[in-house]
Amino acid sequence: MMTAWLLAAMLAGARGVSPPERSYYVFVASEGVDRIQLVRFGPSGIAVDRSFRIGLVPTEASGPHGLAVAPDGKNFYVSTGHGTPYGSLWKFRTSDEKPSGRVELGLFPATLQISPEGYLAYVVNFNLYGEMVPSSVSVVATDEMVEVARIPTCVMPHGSRLNPKGTKHYSACMMDDMLVEIDTKTLAVSRHFALTKGQEHGMAGAPMAHPASNMPAITCSPTWAQPSADGSKVYVACNKANEIVEIDADSWTITRRFSAGNGVYNLAVTHDGKLLLATNKRGQSVSIFDLVAGKEIKRLPTKRKVVHGVAVAPDDRYAFISVEGIGSEPGTVEVVDLRSLETAATVDVGSMAGGIDVWKEE
C-alpha cells in the first residue's frame, strides 16, 4: 500500500518540489490547546517530533501566543496571553523543553523577539481584553528572567521586531494606526509614524495619548512591522487596508506601497533581502513579494483558514507558516519552498497555531 508520505512526495515532485536534503526543526505554539510542538521537516517528510503543555494550572487556559528561539539556539521563549489578570513570558531549554524561568508581564503579552546577542527579550503587551488605552513593550533580561523596562507606546501594539543590528525596535499599534520605533540604547520611544490614509507622516518622540472617545479614524490597522534584511526599510502590514507600506528608516517617509492579500497579518523577509512573505489572515493564503521588482510574484492557498505566522529558515530555502484553523479544526504548519514557490508539505498541530520560529537545521 502506498504510504501517505510517498504519495505526498510524488505529488510534490510533479509540482517541481523535492524533499529537503537536511532536516529543519521548528517550534510552534497552539493557543487553543495550550501546547508547544516541535515540528521536523526533512528527507523523510514532515511530522511533530515532540509536544508538551504549557501553563501553571491544568484547568486554566494559558494562551501561548508569541514564540522566539534565542540566537544561540539553546533556549526558546513563549508569551502566554492569559493570567489573573496578567500574562507571562516563559523560558524553555530547546534540548528537552524543560522550563527554566518565567516572568509576569502586562495584559496579554503577544509577539516577541530576542535581541541579537540574546540578552534581552522584547514583548508587546497587546492588551486584547482591556480598555482602549495605550499599552506597552516589556523588555526582559533573559538570563535572570526579570522585566527591566516597560515602555509605553500606543493602543494594542502587535508585531515585535528588531533591526539586524538590534539598535531599533519596531511595533505597530492596531487601534492607533501607528508604527512605533524604540531606541534600544535608551529604552525609550524615539520616533513614531502615523499610517492613517491621507494623514501619513513621521514624527520624533513618543505619540500623544488619545482618549477612548476621541480615537483617530482607523484605515490601516497595522498588525506587523518588519525591518528589511539590512535595516534600511520597515515594512508594515495594514490589515484593514490589505496593503503593505514600505517606510525608509533613514528619512522616515513612505517609499512604496504593495497591494496585499485579504487581511495581511504577519511578515518576514529572507536573509538575503530578496523576498518578503506575508500571511493573509482572512484570505487563506500566503503572498510572496519580490522586493527588487516591488511586486507580488506568488500567492499560495493554505489548507485551512486564519493564517497566522511565518518564519524563514536560516538558509532561505524554506518558509514555515502557522495556520490557526477554525472551530474544532486542528491548526497547521505549512512549508513553502522558496525556490519553486510551491507548498512543499503540511502537518496538523494543535488548534489556533500562532507563534512560530525555526530552531535549527541539520
C-alpha positions as CSV (number, residue, x, y, z in Angstrom):
1,M,0.0,0.0,0.0
2,M,1.3,3.5,-0.9
3,T,2.2,5.5,2.2
4,A,0.8,9.0,2.7
5,W,4.4,10.4,2.6
6,L,5.2,8.6,-0.7
7,L,2.0,9.9,-2.2
8,A,2.8,13.4,-1.0
9,A,6.3,13.2,-2.3
10,M,5.1,12.1,-5.7
11,L,2.6,14.9,-5.9
12,A,5.2,17.4,-4.7
13,G,7.7,16.1,-7.4
14,A,5.0,16.7,-10.0
15,R,4.8,20.3,-9.0
16,G,8.6,20.7,-9.0
17,V,9.0,20.4,-5.2
18,S,11.6,17.8,-3.9
19,P,12.1,16.7,-0.3
20,P,14.9,18.6,1.5
21,E,18.4,17.2,1.9
22,R,18.6,18.2,5.5
23,S,16.2,18.4,8.4
24,Y,14.6,21.6,9.7
25,Y,13.3,21.9,13.3
26,V,10.5,24.4,14.0
27,F,8.7,25.3,17.3
28,V,5.1,26.4,17.1
29,A,2.6,27.4,19.8
30,S,-1.0,26.4,19.7
31,E,-3.1,28.8,21.7
32,G,-6.3,26.9,21.6
33,V,-4.9,23.8,23.4
34,D,-2.0,25.3,25.4
35,R,0.5,23.2,23.6
36,I,4.0,23.8,22.2
37,Q,5.1,21.4,19.3
38,L,8.4,20.7,17.7
39,V,7.9,20.0,14.0
40,R,10.6,18.3,12.0
41,F,10.7,18.7,8.2
42,G,13.4,16.6,6.4
43,P,14.2,13.9,3.8
44,S,11.6,11.5,5.3
45,G,8.8,14.0,5.4
46,I,7.2,16.3,8.0
47,A,6.0,15.3,11.5
48,V,5.5,16.5,15.0
49,D,8.6,15.3,16.9
50,R,7.5,16.3,20.4
51,S,4.7,18.2,22.1
52,F,4.1,19.5,25.6
53,R,1.6,21.5,27.5
54,I,2.4,25.0,28.8
55,G,0.8,26.5,31.9
56,L,0.7,26.5,35.7
57,V,-2.7,25.1,36.4
58,P,-4.1,22.3,34.0
59,T,-7.6,23.5,34.4
60,E,-6.9,27.1,33.4
61,A,-6.1,28.4,29.9
62,S,-2.7,29.9,29.4
63,G,-3.0,31.0,25.8
64,P,0.6,30.6,24.3
65,H,0.8,33.3,21.6
66,G,4.3,34.5,20.7
67,L,7.4,32.3,20.3
68,A,11.0,33.0,19.6
69,V,14.2,31.0,19.7
70,A,17.3,32.5,21.1
71,P,20.1,33.3,18.6
72,D,22.4,30.6,20.1
73,G,19.6,28.0,19.9
74,K,19.9,26.9,23.5
75,N,16.6,28.3,24.7
76,F,13.3,29.4,23.4
77,Y,10.7,31.8,24.8
78,V,6.9,31.8,24.8
79,S,4.4,34.5,25.7
80,T,1.2,33.4,27.4
81,G,-1.7,35.9,27.0
82,H,-3.9,34.7,29.8
83,G,-3.4,35.2,33.5
84,T,-5.0,36.7,36.6
85,P,-5.0,39.3,35.1
86,Y,-1.6,39.5,33.6
87,G,0.2,37.2,31.1
88,S,3.8,35.9,31.3
89,L,7.0,35.2,29.4
90,W,8.3,31.6,29.7
91,K,11.8,30.4,29.1
92,F,12.5,26.7,28.0
93,R,15.5,24.7,27.1
94,T,15.5,23.6,23.4
95,S,17.2,20.3,24.3
96,D,14.4,18.9,26.4
97,E,11.7,21.7,26.5
98,K,12.1,21.9,30.3
99,P,11.0,25.4,31.8
100,S,13.9,27.4,33.2
101,G,12.2,30.7,34.0
102,R,9.0,32.7,33.9
103,V,8.2,36.4,34.5
104,E,4.8,38.1,34.7
105,L,4.3,41.0,32.2
106,G,1.4,43.1,31.1
107,L,-2.0,42.5,29.7
108,F,-1.9,39.8,27.0
109,P,1.8,39.6,26.1
110,A,1.9,38.7,22.4
111,T,4.6,38.9,19.7
112,L,8.2,38.8,20.9
113,Q,11.8,38.8,19.7
114,I,15.2,38.2,21.3
115,S,18.0,40.7,20.8
116,P,20.9,39.6,18.5
117,E,23.2,39.0,21.5
118,G,20.5,37.1,23.3
119,Y,20.4,39.1,26.5
120,L,17.0,40.8,26.1
121,A,13.5,39.9,25.1
122,Y,11.1,42.5,23.7
123,V,7.5,41.6,24.2
124,V,4.5,43.7,23.2
125,N,1.6,43.8,25.7
126,F,-1.3,43.6,23.2
127,N,-4.0,44.3,25.8
128,L,-6.6,42.3,23.8
129,Y,-9.3,42.3,26.5
130,G,-8.6,45.6,28.3
131,E,-9.8,49.1,27.7
132,M,-8.7,51.0,24.6
133,V,-5.8,52.8,26.3
134,P,-2.1,53.0,25.4
135,S,-0.2,49.8,26.2
136,S,3.5,49.0,26.2
137,V,6.5,46.9,25.2
138,S,8.1,44.9,28.0
139,V,11.9,44.4,28.0
140,V,13.1,41.3,29.8
141,A,16.6,40.3,30.8
142,T,16.7,36.7,29.6
143,D,19.4,35.3,32.0
144,E,17.6,36.4,35.1
145,M,14.1,36.5,33.6
146,V,13.4,39.9,35.1
147,E,11.5,42.7,33.4
148,V,13.9,45.6,33.2
149,A,11.7,48.1,31.4
150,R,8.1,48.7,30.4
151,I,7.9,51.3,27.6
152,P,4.6,53.0,26.9
153,T,3.7,53.0,23.2
154,C,0.1,53.2,21.9
155,V,-3.1,51.3,21.7
156,M,-3.0,47.5,21.0
157,P,0.7,47.0,20.0
158,H,1.4,44.0,17.9
159,G,4.4,42.7,15.9
160,S,7.7,43.0,17.8
161,R,10.8,43.1,15.6
162,L,14.3,44.4,15.9
163,N,16.6,45.6,13.1
164,P,19.5,43.3,12.3
165,K,21.9,45.3,14.5
166,G,19.5,45.3,17.4
167,T,19.7,49.1,17.7
168,K,16.0,49.8,16.9
169,H,12.8,48.0,17.9
170,Y,9.6,48.3,15.9
171,S,6.0,47.5,16.7
172,A,2.6,48.5,15.2
173,C,-0.5,49.7,17.1
174,M,-3.7,48.4,15.6
175,M,-6.0,50.9,17.2
176,D,-3.8,53.9,16.8
177,D,-2.9,53.4,13.1
178,M,0.7,53.8,14.1
179,L,4.3,52.5,13.8
180,V,6.5,53.0,16.8
181,E,10.3,52.9,17.0
182,I,12.2,52.3,20.2
183,D,15.9,53.1,20.7
184,T,17.3,50.1,22.4
185,K,20.1,52.1,24.0
186,T,17.8,54.4,25.8
187,L,14.8,52.0,26.1
188,A,12.5,54.9,25.1
189,V,10.4,55.7,22.0
190,S,12.5,57.6,19.5
191,R,10.0,58.1,16.7
192,H,6.5,57.2,15.5
193,F,4.8,57.2,12.2
194,A,1.0,57.9,11.6
195,L,-0.4,55.5,9.0
196,T,-4.0,56.8,8.6
197,K,-4.8,57.3,4.9
198,G,-4.2,60.9,3.9
199,Q,-2.6,61.8,7.1
200,E,0.7,59.7,6.8
201,H,3.6,61.4,8.5
202,G,6.6,60.6,10.7
203,M,7.4,62.4,13.9
204,A,10.1,62.4,16.6
205,G,9.4,61.2,20.1
206,A,6.5,59.3,21.6
207,P,2.9,59.6,20.3
208,M,0.4,61.6,22.3
209,A,-2.3,59.5,24.0
210,H,-5.8,59.8,22.7
211,P,-8.9,59.4,25.0
212,A,-11.0,56.4,24.1
213,S,-13.8,58.8,23.0
214,N,-11.5,60.6,20.5
215,M,-9.7,57.8,18.8
216,P,-8.4,58.6,15.2
217,A,-10.1,57.0,12.2
218,I,-8.6,53.6,11.5
219,T,-7.8,52.9,7.9
220,C,-4.6,50.8,8.2
221,S,-5.0,48.8,11.4
222,P,-1.4,47.7,11.3
223,T,-0.5,44.2,12.7
224,W,3.2,43.8,11.9
225,A,6.4,45.9,11.5
226,Q,9.2,44.0,9.8
227,P,12.6,45.6,9.2
228,S,14.4,44.7,5.9
229,A,17.4,42.4,5.9
230,D,19.8,45.4,6.1
231,G,17.6,47.5,8.4
232,S,17.2,50.4,5.8
233,K,13.4,49.8,5.4
234,V,10.5,48.9,7.6
235,Y,7.5,47.0,6.1
236,V,4.2,47.5,7.9
237,A,1.2,45.2,7.3
238,C,-2.1,47.2,7.0
239,N,-4.6,44.5,8.0
240,K,-7.7,46.6,7.3
241,A,-6.4,48.2,4.0
242,N,-5.0,45.0,2.6
243,E,-1.8,46.8,1.9
244,I,1.9,46.7,2.9
245,V,3.6,50.0,3.4
246,E,7.4,50.4,3.0
247,I,9.0,53.1,5.2
248,D,12.6,54.3,4.8
249,A,14.2,54.1,8.2
250,D,16.6,57.0,7.5
251,S,14.2,59.6,6.0
252,W,11.2,58.3,7.9
253,T,9.0,58.6,4.9
254,I,6.9,56.2,2.8
255,T,8.8,55.0,-0.2
256,R,6.5,52.2,-1.7
257,R,3.1,50.6,-1.2
258,F,2.2,47.0,-2.1
259,S,-1.3,45.7,-2.7
260,A,-1.6,42.7,-0.4
261,G,-4.0,39.8,0.2
262,N,-7.2,40.0,2.3
263,G,-6.3,40.6,5.9
264,V,-2.5,40.8,5.5
265,Y,-1.3,39.9,9.0
266,N,2.3,38.9,9.7
267,L,5.5,39.5,7.7
268,A,9.0,38.0,7.3
269,V,11.9,38.8,5.0
270,T,14.5,36.4,3.6
271,H,18.0,36.8,5.0
272,D,19.4,37.8,1.5
273,G,16.8,40.6,1.4
274,K,15.2,39.5,-1.9
275,L,11.8,38.2,-0.7
276,L,9.1,39.4,1.6
277,L,6.5,36.9,2.8
278,A,3.1,37.9,4.1
279,T,0.3,35.8,5.7
280,N,-3.2,36.8,4.7
281,K,-5.4,36.0,7.7
282,R,-8.7,36.5,6.1
283,G,-7.6,35.4,2.6
284,Q,-6.5,31.9,3.5
285,S,-3.2,32.3,1.7
286,V,0.4,33.3,1.8
287,S,1.9,36.0,-0.5
288,I,5.5,36.2,-1.7
289,F,6.9,39.6,-2.9
290,D,10.0,40.3,-4.9
291,L,11.4,43.3,-3.1
292,V,13.7,44.3,-6.0
293,A,10.8,44.4,-8.5
294,G,8.4,45.6,-5.9
295,K,5.6,43.2,-6.8
296,E,3.8,40.1,-5.6
297,I,5.1,37.0,-7.5
298,K,3.1,34.2,-6.0
299,R,0.1,33.7,-3.8
300,L,-0.3,30.2,-2.3
301,P,-3.6,29.0,-0.8
302,T,-3.4,27.3,2.7
303,K,-5.0,24.1,3.8
304,R,-7.1,25.9,6.5
305,K,-8.4,29.3,7.3
306,V,-7.0,32.1,9.6
307,V,-3.4,32.2,8.5
308,H,-1.1,33.5,11.3
309,G,2.7,33.5,11.5
310,V,5.7,33.0,9.2
311,A,9.4,32.1,9.9
312,V,12.2,31.7,7.3
313,A,14.9,29.1,7.6
314,P,18.4,30.5,8.1
315,D,19.5,29.2,4.7
316,D,16.5,30.9,3.0
317,R,15.4,27.6,1.5
318,Y,12.0,27.3,3.1
319,A,9.4,29.4,5.0
320,F,7.2,27.9,7.7
321,I,3.7,29.1,8.1
322,S,1.3,28.6,11.0
323,V,-2.4,28.4,10.4
324,E,-4.9,28.6,13.2
325,G,-7.9,26.8,11.8
326,I,-11.5,27.5,12.9
327,G,-13.9,25.8,15.3
328,S,-12.8,22.3,16.3
329,E,-10.3,22.1,13.5
330,P,-6.6,21.5,14.3
331,G,-4.0,24.1,13.3
332,T,-1.5,23.5,10.6
333,V,2.2,24.1,9.9
334,E,2.7,24.6,6.1
335,V,6.1,24.6,4.4
336,V,6.8,26.9,1.4
337,D,9.6,26.0,-1.0
338,L,11.3,29.4,-1.7
339,R,12.9,28.1,-4.9
340,S,9.9,26.6,-6.6
341,L,7.4,28.9,-4.8
342,E,5.1,26.0,-4.1
343,T,3.8,24.3,-0.9
344,A,6.2,21.5,0.0
345,A,4.5,19.9,3.0
346,T,1.8,20.4,5.7
347,V,1.3,18.8,9.1
348,D,-1.6,19.2,11.6
349,V,-0.8,20.6,15.1
350,G,-2.9,21.9,17.9
351,S,-5.7,24.4,17.2
352,M,-5.0,28.1,16.9
353,A,-1.4,27.6,15.8
354,G,0.3,31.0,16.1
355,G,3.8,31.9,17.3
356,I,6.4,30.0,15.2
357,D,10.2,30.1,14.9
358,V,12.9,28.0,13.3
359,W,15.2,26.3,15.9
360,K,17.9,24.7,13.7
361,E,18.8,22.8,10.5
362,E,21.0,19.8,10.3
